[in-house]
């Protein structure tokens, strides 16, 4: 089920919320059971067979994964820091990765050997697998509690984070469910506002930017002719902005939906295009995935504790594996490699600057250079949609990446811009769409807009979110801001004539 659908907004969410409210006076695990039930309905509503609205096999798959990991975790927790505990942890992690690897990479590997193997990727398997691997590792470290099975099911399946994150930590979420509810009307107001902001970003901004980006990348993938200089830049910028608003919108909708139930999620997205370095970019983009890769991959590999050469190798391995996590194939591998290279160069430059006592780059220049590096890496990331589409191929992904990057850097010459030959970009209004970049750079984000009401966990860790003098543009639970939220919803509903999946919908 999609957040940006009438089914979710008008039927599922009101029923889930009403049921949870009515069960507040009964034993807490009855309310937990209700949330688990509706979360499984939410998950099972997706089906790769469009003729069937329900998918019992995939519900059974996630339940089986939860049962297995729960008992692995219970055993490991009772044998933490012991050789047998470590062996069972290894078995549990291998089992999780084996399941993920089969569904996500078996088809790709079979294709390399000339064998056609059609395997449907279960919804959110990457997210619920990583969530549970972290739980097993924490059980071995002695950082988990003995959870009731219903509690554990709720931790994994709670629908606002189930499909595309954030990758919540058990100690962040579970204590919140046990607390008594207070300030329900305020939670409802805040949650509805954040949900409306996310819907607006997705439906009004991201989906319209896709109309600019997709035709240009499709032209590049087709090989009919190379895109012009102007088309390539317009396409890359449009996709960069589309992905920003798509994922930012999803993150807002996840946080807003959870807040309706009185639950605060960790922050997952914080104006990443305002970052002054690639290191900072990864502290702002998909923040919970970055945290997982750091804590459960980079640090176990040795982090920066084994010398500079090993540090750079660990950075590269972490980002390449992070790229492969997004999907098997050339495009995501290249995207991960580029970000690994960026991080290595970033750390090397920081060390060089510190050694020679050099001043940092001016902030506007640092932001522009970081944004340019990130934009270049998004080109193969977008090409991955051709590699993993129903009629796509690795050849199309390579062609799209090569043609877009070659045109961006003038290898096809500079003809076609701004003259009329750049008709694809002109017809898609791509140049006009790119003006949204200045809104991203200059406007406050959702956290800053609602900063006095703690829209997410640890939101004050960023300077711009610390409570200070109230600005006129900051949200308050007043009639004026209710009207603002209502206007956003009306504008969004006016363009609600299509249901589009999120870019991070099926990873």
N, C-alpha and C positions, 0 to 999 in steps of 0.2 A: 504494500500500500504506500502510496506517495503522500507526502505532506501537502503537496500542492494539488490536491484533488478534492472534489466535492464529497466523495465518500469519507475521506478523513476528516474534513473540516465540519461537515454538517451532520454526519451520522456517528462515525467511530469515536471521535474525540469527546463530543458531548456525553455519549453513553458511558465511556470509560471514566470520565470525570464525575458524572452523577453517581455512578455505582460506587466509586471510591469515597465520595462524600457521604453516602448513605451508610457505608460500612465503618464509619469512624468510631462508633460506639460499641462495636463488637470486638472480640479478640483480634489483635493486630494482624495475626497471620491469615485471618480470613480476608482482610483487605489486601494483604500481600498476594494471596491466592487469586483474588479478582484481577489484580494488575498482571500477574503471570498469564492468566487466561486471556485477557484482552491483548496482551503483547503477542501471544502465540497466534491469535486471530490476525493481528496486524501483520505478522511475518508470513503466515500462511496464505494471506490474500494474494500475494504475488505468485504467478505461475507462468513459466515459459510457454505453456500451451494456452494461448489466448482464449480458446474455446471453453476453458475451465477456470472459474474464478478462485478455486481453492486448491492448495497444493499439500496434501497430507504427507507425501514422501519427504519433503523438505522440512516440515514441522517435526517429523520423526527423526530426521537427521540432526537437527539442532538439539532436540531433547536427548538423543543418544549421546551426543557430544557432552552435554551438561551432566548427564548421569555418570559417564566415564570419568570426567575430570573431577567431579565432586568426590567420588570415592578415591581417586588418585590423591586428591588434595588432603582428604581425611587421613589416609595412610601416611603420606609424606609428613603431615603436621605432627603425627605421633612419633616420627623417626627423623626429626629435623637434625641437621648437622651430623648425621651418621652415614656410614658407607651404604647401608641398605636403603636409606632414604634417598641418597644421591642416585642409586641405581634405579629406583622407582621413578624419581624425577626424570631421569634420562629416558626411561621407557615412555612416560607420559608426554614429554616434549616431542619425542620421535613420532609417537602415535598421532599427535595433533598435526605436526608438520607433514606426516605421511598423508593424512586425510586432505589437508590443504593442497599438498603437492599433486595428488591424484586429480582433484577437480580443476586445479588451476593450471597445471603444467604438463599433464600427461598428453593432452591433445596436441600441444605445441611440439613436444619431443617426438611424438609419433609422426607428426607432419615432417619433421626434419629427416626421418627415416623413410619417408615416402608412403606412410600408412595413414589413411584417413580415419580418425577417431573422433566422433562427435560426442563431447561431454558438456552438458549444461552446467555452468558455474552456479552453484547455489548462492542465493542472496546473502550478502554480508558475511560469507565464510571467513574472509580474511580478518574481519573485525572481531567476530566472536572467538576465533581461534587465538588471536593475539591476546585478547582479554583473559582467556583461560590459561594460556602459557604463563602470563604474568602472575596469575593466582598460584599456579603450581610452584613457580620459583620463589614467590613470597612465602608459601607454606614451608618450603625447605629452609628458608632463612629465618623462620619463626616470626614472621611479620603478619600472620593472619590469625583470625579467631576461628573457633569452631562454629561454623554457621549451620543453621537448620537448612534442610534441603530446599524448602520453599524460599528461604532468604537467598540461597545461592542462585536458584532459578531466576529470581527477580533481579539480582545483580547482573546476570548475563543477558536476560531477555527484555528488560525494561524498554518499551518501544521507542521512547524519544532518542536513545543512543544506539539502538540495535543495528540500524541499516548502515550508517556511515559515520559513527562516532558521535561525540568524542569517546576516545578509549578511556573510560572511567576506571579509577582504581577502587578496589573494594573498600578500602578504608576511607575513601572520600564519600561514597554514596550510601553504604549500609547504615552508618550511624544516623543519617538524616531520616531514614524511614522510621526509626525507632522513637524519634522525638514527637512530642505532642504538637499538634498544629495550632498556630496562632497567626493572626494577621492574614486570614484567608482572603479577604476582599482585596488587600493590597497585592498578595501573590497573584490573584486573578487579573488584576489591572496590569501589573508588570508583565506577566506571562503573555497576555493578549497583545500588549504593545510590541513586545519583542517578536512574537509570532507574526504580527502584521508587517513589521519591518522586514522580516525574512521573506515573507511572501512577495512583498513589493520588489525586493532585490531579485528574486528568482523569476517571477512571472513578467514583470514590467521591464527589468533591466537585462538580466542574463539571457532570457529567451529571445529578446529582440536583438541583442548583440550576436547571438548565434546565427541570425539571419544575415549578418554581415560577414562573419568569419567562415561559416561552412561553405558557401559557394567558392570562395577563393582557395581554400584548402582542397576542395573537390576538384577544382581546375588543376591545381598542382599535382594531385594524385593521379589524375587521368592521363597525364602526359601528352594531352592534345597540343598544348603550347606552353612554354614557360611563362609563369606570371611576370608581370612587369615589376619594376622597382616599387612603384606606388602601390600596386596590388599586394605585393608581398608584405610590405610594412603595415598596410591597412589590415590585412588578414591576421598577421601575427599580433598586432595591437588589439584588434577586436576580440580574438580568442583569449588573450591575456586578461582582458577586462571581463569577458564572459565567464571565465573560470573563477575570477575573483568574486563576482557577484553571485555566481551559482553556489560556490562553497561557503561564502559569507552568509548567503541567504539560508542555506541548509543549517549552518551552525546556529544562526539565530532561531530558526524554527525548532531545532532540537532543544536549545536552552529555554525558549519560550514555552514549549510544550511541557517540559519537566517542571518549570516554575509554576504552572497551573496546579500541579500536585504538591507544591511547596518544596520542591527539590532543586538545589543549585548544582549545576554541572561545572566541571573545570572549564576554563576558557580554552577555546580551540582555534581562535582566529582573531588576530589583533592588528589590523592595518599593516599587513606584511609589505605592501609596496611603499611604505614610509621607512623601511629599514635602511640603515646606512651601511650595511655590510651583509654578505650572504650568511654569516654566522647569526646575525640578528634576524635575518629573514626567517631562518629555521626556528627561531624563538617566537616567531609571530605566526607562521603558517602551519596549519595542522599540528598545533602545539602538543597535543597528547600523543600523536604518532611520533613526533620528534623526541618526546620524553621516553616513549617506549624504546625506540631505537638506541637512545643514549644509555638508558638504564639496563636494558636486557640484551644489548648487542655490543655497542661501542665499549662500555666499561668492562664486560666480561672478556672482550678481545684484548684488553690491556689498556684501553684509553690512551692517555698521554704519559703513562707511568713507565714506559719501557724505551724511552728515547724518541728523538724527533722522527727518525725514519719509520719506526713502528707506529708512531702516532699518525703519520700521513697515510700509511698503509691501512690502519684501522679506520680512518675517516673514509678512505676510498671504498673499502669493503662494506662499511655500513651503508653508504649511500647507494652503491651498486645493488646491494641486497634490498635496500628500500625501494629502488627502482623496479627490481624484479617482483617485489611484493605487489606493486601496482598492476603487473601483468607480465606474462611471458612474451618475449619477443624483442626484436631489435630496438623498437622505439623507446620502450620504458628502460631498457638497459642503457641506451645512450643518454637518456634523461638523468638516470642515476649517476652515470659516469661523469657527466658535466657538472652536476652538483658536488660530487666528490672532489673533482678538480678545483671547482670554485672554493670549497672549504679549505683545501690544502693551500691554495694561493692566498686566501684570506689570512690564514694563520701565519704563513711565511711572511707576508707583508707586515702583519702586526709585530712579529718578532724583529724584522728589519727596522721598522720605524722606532721601536723601543730601544734597540741597540744604538741607533744613530741619533736618538732624541729628536725625531722629526715630528712636526705638528700634524694632527689628523687632517684629512681633506676637508674642505668646507662642506658643511652638511648638505646643501642642495646638490653639489657635485657628487658626493658620496651616494646620495639617494638615487640620482640619475644613473650612475654607473652600476649600482646594484640592480636597479630595475631593468637596465639593458641586458645584464647577464641573465637575469631570471627570464626575461622575455625570450631570449635566444633559446633557452632550454625548454620553454613551453612548446616550441615548434615540433620537436619529436614527440613530446607528450601528446599533443593533439593528433599527430600522425598515428599514434597507437590506436585511435578509434577506427582507422581503416584496417589495421592489422587484426583487430579483434571483432570487426563487424561481420555480419552474416555473409556478405559477399566480398569481404576485403581479403588482403593478403599482405605478407611481409614486403613483397615487391612494391605494392602501392604505398606502404608506409615509408619505405626508403625513397621512392620517387617524390612523394610529397615533401619529405624533410629536405632532400637535396634541392628540389626546385625552389622552395620557399627561401631557404638560407642563401642559395646562390643569387637569387634575385635581390634579396635584402642587402647584400654586400656588393651589388653592382656587377656581378660576373656575367649578367645578361645585358649589360649596358644600363643606361639611365633613361632610355626611351619609354614612352608610355605614361609618363607622369610629369606634369599634371595634364597632359593632352587627352583627347577623347578615346585613345586606344585602351586606356585602363577602364574599360566599360564594366567589368565585373565588380570592381570596387565602387564605381559610381552607382551602378544599379542597386548594390546592396547598402548604399549610404554608409559605407565603412568609414570614410573620413570623418563624417559627422559623429559617428558612434565613438570614435576615439577621443572626443572631447570629454568623455566621462572620466578620463584619467585625471583631469584637474580637480574634479569633484572628489575622487579618492584621495588625492594629495592634500586637499584643503579642508574638506569637511570632517567633523568629528565622527567617530565610529559609534556603534551601538553601546559599547561599554561606557564611553565618555558621555553619551546622551543620557544614560540612566545611572550614572556613577553613584549617586547618593543612595541607591536602593540595591547595591550589590547584586547586579544581574548574574554574576557568575562567581565561582570560588576563586579566591586569591586575585581578584580583579585589581586590587590596589597595588599590586606589585609593579605596575607600570606607572610612571610619573604622571601621565595624563589622566589617570583614573583615581588619583588620591583625592579624598574629599577636601574641598577648599571653597572659596567663594562661589556661590551659585551664579551661573551664567543664565542669560535670558533664554538661551536655546536648550537648556537642560530640562528633561521631562519631570513632571510632577503629576500626582493623581488629582487633576483638576478637570473641570468641564472643558476647558480650552484644549487640553491635551487629549481628552477623550474624543473631541471633534476631529483633532488631527489624525488619530488612529482610525477613526471612521472614514475619513477622506482617503487615507491610504488603502483601506479595504475596498472602497468603492472603485478607486482607480484600478486596483488589482483585479477585481471581479469583472470590470469592463474588458479586460484582456484575458479572461479565464476561458477562452474558447478552445484551448489546446492543453493537453496534459503531457508534459515532457519530463523525462527522467532526469535526475541529477547526474552530473558528470561522475560523482563518486558513488553512484547508486549501486553498482554491481562490481565490487572489488573483493 
